[in-house]
Amino acid sequence: MKKMFLKFLLLCLWHLIGVFGYEVRISVNEGESITLNSGLTEIQTDDDILWTFRNDRSTIAIINRVNKRILDNLDGRFRDRLQLDHQTGSLTITNSRMIDSGLYEVTISRSSNLETKYNSMFDVSVYERFVETDTKKSVMEGDSVTLHSGRTYLNDDWIQWWFMNKNNLIAEINVPESRFSVYDDVLDGIFRNRLKLNKQTGSLTITNITTEHTGVYELEYNTWSRPSFYLSVYTRLPVPVISSNSSNCSSSSSSSYCSLLCSVLNVSHVTLSWYKGNSLLSSISVSALSTSLSLPLEVEYQDKNSYSCVLNNPISNQTQHLDISQLCHTCSDSVYSCGSTEAVIRLVVTALVGVAAAAAVVLLVYDIRSRRAEQDRA
């Protein structure tokens, strides 16, 4: 009796599996082909195979003793992109598109007794194809940036956004449970009041961004990971300052030269450069945090070319143009200035000496008169 009961139970389970089948989740990028396996190795003569799409079970392919054909007239979305394997009954969708996402079902039955052998369902998700430039984003501090999920709408999806590693969950969508959450208190609240989650597409927007938000963002669909986003946040650049060093004025032949210095304070991940017109003369780069940079340049006083000092990072730049007449003076001018100053000093010293001599004469005369007066009284 016990063995008969076990056989009966196994037979029931076999029929249940045969009738209800199973569900498979498939995720691909746009443009890739999708093959939905019928589960058969060879179609029998009395097998009827029906492929349907979406919850309304629109028929897209049929195989039976009478027909073996594709019905790709469902709003034209599958036109010339469905291929049916006449040996196994499997269905292939070529050059997949995001609108191909949805539920596909295959039902296999025997035409002789109308018994359903089994059916299977395929939950297909087709994601927007990301190129490398889409996954690398650069923004300025204070701006907003949107990390796109690659979906135009969500089915019964579960989406999670992570920052740097799987310990830092920052946003989550669970459609079956109607849960749409942002977790902006992680990492000491660096995302507080800055995260916005699109409930229709699952895309994530970070507002009023800071350099603390630089890093890797991971997106996971239904436990399937997408390519990571790398976000670079740059500080706003200061304008370079050009100064001259008059002590470095020198003469060579009949030309005069002026030594200049272009400087910036507290910068990182930047390049400082001197240009003559549009031609690069010299440059220096730094990647460290809060570093000061200086770059020298020597020009002729009579030089009529345009010079500029440029500070730039990958997404912005600041330029300071050189005014030679304001910052540079010839050595002869310096000598003349020095000579004039010396003459003034000599004149002042001479005047002071003259005043001192006059005072000495007055004192001497007074002293002589005082002595004579004393003699007369004696």
C-alpha positions in Angstrom: 0.0 0.0 0.0 2.8 2.4 0.9 4.6 1.8 -2.4 1.3 2.3 -4.3 0.7 5.6 -2.5 4.2 6.9 -3.3 3.7 6.0 -7.0 0.4 7.8 -7.0 2.0 10.9 -5.4 4.8 11.0 -7.9 2.3 10.6 -10.7 0.3 13.6 -9.4 3.5 15.7 -9.1 4.5 14.8 -12.7 1.1 15.9 -13.9 1.2 19.1 -11.9 4.7 19.9 -13.3 3.5 19.0 -16.8 0.4 21.2 -16.6 1.7 24.2 -14.8 5.3 24.2 -16.0 7.8 26.8 -14.7 8.8 30.4 -15.1 12.2 31.6 -16.3 13.7 35.1 -15.9 15.8 36.3 -18.8 17.7 39.6 -18.9 19.5 40.9 -21.9 20.8 44.2 -23.4 19.2 45.8 -26.4 20.3 44.3 -29.7 21.0 40.8 -28.3 19.0 37.8 -29.4 16.7 36.0 -27.0 16.0 32.3 -27.3 12.9 30.9 -25.5 13.3 27.1 -25.2 10.2 25.1 -25.6 11.6 22.2 -23.5 11.3 19.8 -26.4 14.2 18.1 -28.2 11.9 17.1 -31.1 8.3 17.9 -31.9 5.9 14.9 -32.2 3.3 14.7 -34.9 0.4 15.3 -32.6 2.1 18.2 -30.7 0.4 21.6 -30.8 2.7 24.5 -29.8 1.3 28.0 -29.0 3.5 31.0 -28.2 1.8 34.0 -26.6 3.0 37.4 -25.3 1.9 39.7 -22.4 -0.9 39.1 -19.9 -3.5 39.3 -22.7 -1.8 36.3 -24.2 -1.6 37.6 -27.8 -0.6 34.8 -30.1 2.8 35.4 -31.8 3.7 31.9 -33.1 1.9 28.5 -33.8 3.2 25.1 -34.7 0.7 22.2 -35.4 0.0 19.6 -38.1 -1.6 22.3 -40.2 0.4 25.5 -39.4 4.0 26.3 -38.7 4.0 30.1 -38.8 4.9 33.3 -37.1 2.3 35.9 -36.3 4.4 39.0 -35.9 1.6 41.5 -36.5 1.2 42.4 -32.9 1.4 46.2 -33.3 4.3 45.5 -35.6 6.9 45.3 -32.8 8.2 41.8 -33.8 8.2 42.3 -37.6 10.9 40.2 -39.2 12.5 39.5 -35.8 10.9 36.2 -34.8 12.4 32.9 -35.7 10.7 29.5 -35.0 12.7 26.3 -34.7 10.5 23.7 -36.5 12.3 20.8 -34.9 12.1 21.8 -31.2 9.4 24.6 -31.3 11.8 27.1 -29.6 11.3 30.7 -30.3 14.1 33.3 -31.0 13.7 37.1 -30.9 16.5 38.8 -32.8 17.7 42.4 -32.4 15.8 42.7 -29.1 14.3 46.0 -28.1 13.2 47.4 -24.8 9.5 47.1 -25.9 10.1 43.3 -26.1 10.2 43.2 -22.3 7.3 41.2 -20.8 5.8 37.8 -20.1 6.0 35.1 -22.8 4.3 31.7 -22.5 4.5 28.5 -24.5 1.7 25.9 -24.2 2.3 22.4 -25.6 -0.6 20.1 -26.0 -1.6 16.9 -27.8 -4.1 17.5 -30.6 -5.3 13.9 -30.4 -6.8 14.3 -27.0 -6.5 18.0 -26.3 -4.4 17.2 -23.2 -1.9 19.9 -22.2 1.5 18.4 -21.8 2.9 21.5 -20.1 3.4 25.2 -20.4 6.3 27.4 -19.5 6.5 31.2 -18.9 9.5 33.5 -19.6 9.8 36.8 -17.8 12.0 38.8 -20.3 13.7 42.1 -19.4 15.5 44.0 -22.2 17.7 46.8 -21.0 19.0 49.8 -22.7 22.6 49.1 -23.9 25.1 51.3 -22.2 28.3 52.3 -23.9 31.4 53.1 -21.9 30.8 56.8 -22.0 27.3 56.3 -20.4 28.8 54.7 -17.4 31.4 57.5 -16.8 30.0 60.8 -15.7 31.7 64.1 -14.7 29.9 67.0 -13.0 30.7 70.2 -11.1 30.1 70.6 -7.4 26.6 71.9 -6.8 25.1 70.4 -10.0 22.6 67.5 -10.3 23.2 64.2 -12.1 20.9 61.4 -13.1 22.0 57.8 -13.3 19.7 56.1 -15.8 18.4 52.7 -15.1 18.0 51.9 -18.8 14.2 51.2 -18.4 11.3 53.2 -19.8 8.9 51.4 -17.4 9.0 48.8 -14.7 7.2 45.5 -14.5 7.2 43.4 -11.4 10.8 44.5 -10.9 13.1 44.8 -7.9 15.8 47.5 -8.3 18.6 48.4 -5.9 21.2 51.2 -6.1 24.5 50.8 -4.2 27.3 53.2 -3.5 30.9 51.9 -3.5 30.0 48.5 -2.2 27.1 46.2 -1.1 27.2 47.6 2.4 25.8 51.0 1.3 22.3 50.6 -0.1 21.0 54.1 -1.0 17.8 53.4 -3.0 15.4 50.6 -3.7 12.3 49.8 -5.7 10.2 46.7 -5.0 7.2 46.8 -7.4 5.4 43.7 -6.1 5.5 45.1 -2.6 4.9 48.7 -3.7 8.0 49.9 -1.9 9.9 52.9 -3.2 12.6 53.9 -0.8 15.8 56.1 -0.5 18.3 55.5 2.3 20.0 58.9 2.5 21.3 58.5 6.1 24.1 56.0 5.1 27.7 57.1 5.4 27.0 59.8 8.0 24.2 61.3 5.9 26.3 62.5 2.9 23.2 61.9 0.7 20.7 63.5 3.0 17.9 65.3 1.1 19.8 64.8 -2.1 18.4 61.5 -3.6 15.4 61.4 -5.9 14.1 58.1 -7.3 12.0 57.9 -10.5 9.2 55.4 -9.7 8.4 54.8 -13.3 11.9 54.0 -14.6 14.0 53.4 -11.5 16.5 56.1 -12.5 18.3 57.8 -9.6 19.1 61.6 -9.4 21.6 63.1 -7.0 21.0 66.9 -6.4 23.4 69.6 -5.0 26.3 67.2 -5.5 29.6 67.4 -3.6 33.0 65.8 -4.0 32.0 63.3 -1.3 29.7 61.7 -3.9 32.6 60.8 -6.2 32.8 57.0 -6.6 31.2 53.9 -8.1 27.4 53.4 -8.2 26.0 49.9 -8.8 22.6 49.1 -10.2 21.0 45.7 -9.7 17.8 44.4 -11.4 16.1 41.4 -9.9 19.5 40.2 -8.6 21.1 40.8 -12.1 23.9 43.5 -12.0 24.2 46.2 -14.7 27.5 47.9 -15.6 28.6 50.2 -12.8 28.5 54.0 -13.0 31.7 55.9 -12.1 30.9 59.5 -11.1 33.6 62.2 -10.8 32.7 65.4 -9.0 35.0 68.4 -9.5 35.2 71.6 -7.5 34.7 75.0 -9.1 38.0 76.4 -10.4 39.5 79.7 -9.2 40.9 82.2 -11.7 44.8 82.0 -11.9 46.8 84.9 -10.6 49.7 86.3 -12.6 52.5 88.2 -10.8 55.9 89.5 -11.8 59.3 89.2 -10.1 61.1 92.5 -10.8 64.3 91.2 -9.1 64.7 88.8 -12.0 64.9 91.6 -14.6 68.0 91.0 -16.8 69.5 92.3 -20.0 70.8 90.2 -22.9 72.1 92.1 -25.9 69.6 94.9 -26.6 66.5 92.9 -25.3 64.9 93.1 -21.9 63.1 90.2 -20.2 60.5 89.9 -17.5 60.0 86.9 -15.2 56.4 86.1 -14.5 54.6 83.5 -12.2 51.1 82.1 -12.7 49.7 80.7 -9.4 46.6 79.0 -8.0 45.8 77.9 -4.4 44.0 74.8 -3.0 43.3 72.9 -6.2 43.1 69.2 -7.1 42.9 67.1 -10.3 43.8 70.1 -12.5 46.4 71.3 -15.1 47.9 74.7 -15.1 49.3 75.9 -18.5 50.9 78.9 -20.2 49.7 79.6 -23.8 51.2 81.9 -26.4 48.2 82.6 -28.6 46.7 79.1 -29.1 50.1 77.3 -28.7 50.9 75.5 -25.5 54.2 76.6 -24.0 54.3 74.7 -20.7 52.1 72.9 -18.2 52.0 71.2 -14.9 49.3 68.8 -13.5 48.3 67.6 -10.1 45.9 65.0 -8.7 46.4 65.4 -5.0 43.9 67.3 -2.8 44.3 70.9 -1.8 47.6 71.6 -3.6 49.0 75.0 -4.7 50.5 75.3 -8.2 52.9 77.8 -9.8 54.2 78.0 -13.3 56.9 80.5 -14.4 57.3 82.2 -17.7 59.9 84.7 -19.1 58.8 87.1 -21.8 60.5 90.0 -23.7 59.3 93.5 -22.7 58.7 94.4 -26.3 56.8 91.2 -27.0 53.5 92.0 -28.8 52.1 88.4 -28.6 49.2 87.5 -26.4 49.9 85.2 -23.5 47.4 83.5 -21.1 47.5 81.3 -18.1 44.8 78.5 -18.1 43.6 76.3 -15.3 41.5 73.4 -16.3 40.1 70.0 -15.3 38.2 67.6 -17.6 35.0 69.6 -17.6 35.8 73.3 -17.1 38.6 75.9 -17.2 39.5 79.4 -16.0 41.8 81.8 -18.0 43.8 84.8 -17.0 45.3 87.0 -19.8 48.7 88.6 -19.4 49.0 92.4 -19.7 52.8 92.9 -20.2 52.7 96.7 -19.9 51.2 96.5 -16.5 53.4 93.8 -15.0 56.7 94.1 -16.9 59.2 97.0 -16.8 62.5 97.2 -18.6 65.8 97.2 -16.7 66.6 100.7 -18.0 63.3 101.9 -16.5 64.3 100.3 -13.2 67.8 101.9 -13.4 66.3 105.3 -14.2 63.9 104.9 -11.4 66.7 103.9 -9.1 68.8 106.9 -10.3 66.0 109.4 -9.7 65.4 108.1 -6.3 69.1 108.3 -5.4 69.2 112.0 -6.7 66.3 112.9 -4.5 67.9 111.3 -1.5 71.2 113.2 -2.1 69.3 116.4 -2.5 67.5 115.8 0.9 70.8 114.9 2.6 72.5 118.0 1.2 69.7 120.2 2.4 69.9 118.6 5.8 73.6 119.2 5.9 73.1 122.8 4.9 70.5 123.4 7.7 72.9 121.8 10.2 75.8 124.0 9.1 73.6 127.2 9.3 72.5 126.1 12.8 76.1 125.6 13.8 77.1 129.2 12.6 74.2 130.7 14.5 75.3 128.9 17.7 78.9 130.0 17.2 77.9 133.7 16.7 75.7 133.5 19.8 78.5 132.0 21.8 81.0 134.7 20.8 78.6 137.5 21.6 77.8 136.0 25.0 81.5 135.9 25.9 82.1 139.5 24.9 79.2 140.6 26.9 80.6 138.9 30.0 84.0 140.5 29.4 82.5 144.0 29.2 80.6 143.5 32.5 83.8 142.4 34.2 
